[in-house]
């Protein structure tokens, strides 16, 4: 009598069913919209797409969107990691309130966030009036757009890095200190390598959110062509004018640039993980 092989049952269904459901949802949510956008661009023609993207107003909006999104994501990378470290490693009054406030951009509608930020940083607002006294204008400038993008992107870095910090044993830092390492050396050669993959993931998420952000930006941006007009707003303007081909062309340009940036970030993540494996 032969023994039956042990079958390890899992909560998830078999590979075929799981893969089918996953691919179906991925196609409906991601692949079909992207495919429709690319087909619209193909029917419009590559030369026409390049002509639309090459226009001064379109180029200015694309450069502004990606420049400020990158700057905001870099800012969030630094301060998001610091905020996650403080929330995990220190105890202080109001910690739970601060921890809950990190998720506020997730729960708050983007239009409401934009109105609130505009009210605060407008020349007659609480912070805007103080800035005006110093000779600085925030709302209706690129600085206002930067603040809005920082606001919506910060939780992505903090929430991505926070679980990794919680898993880092304090004994690792203590062992490094007992071996004579300084705090700076421990931070650079012990802590940061552990945080790099998660931090880059949070950076990519914050960047992706900032590039396509619309609701929280349009109120505080001023929407001045060639100065404070973002690419998503220009797409909406083209749609309202029933110029669907131009809107698709701008969307394709954003898709290509975003894909290239995210691909570069993923390659950096792969390299950092391989270095961690060799350590």
Secondary structure, DSSP 8 states (H G I E B T S, - for coil): ----------SS--HHHHHHHHHHHHIIIIIHHHHHHHHHHHHH-HHHHHHHHTSHHHHHHHHHHHHHHHHHHHHHHHHHHHHHHHHHH---TTHHHHHHHHTHHHHS-HHHHHHHHHHHHSTTSHHHHHHHHTT---TTSHHHHHHHHHHHHHHHHHHHHHHHHHHS-HHHHHHHHHTT--HHHHIIIIIHHHHHHHHHHHHHHHHHHHHT--HHHHHHH---TTTT--HHHHHHHHHHTT-HHHHHHHHHHHHHHHHHHHHHHHHHHHHHHHHHHH-
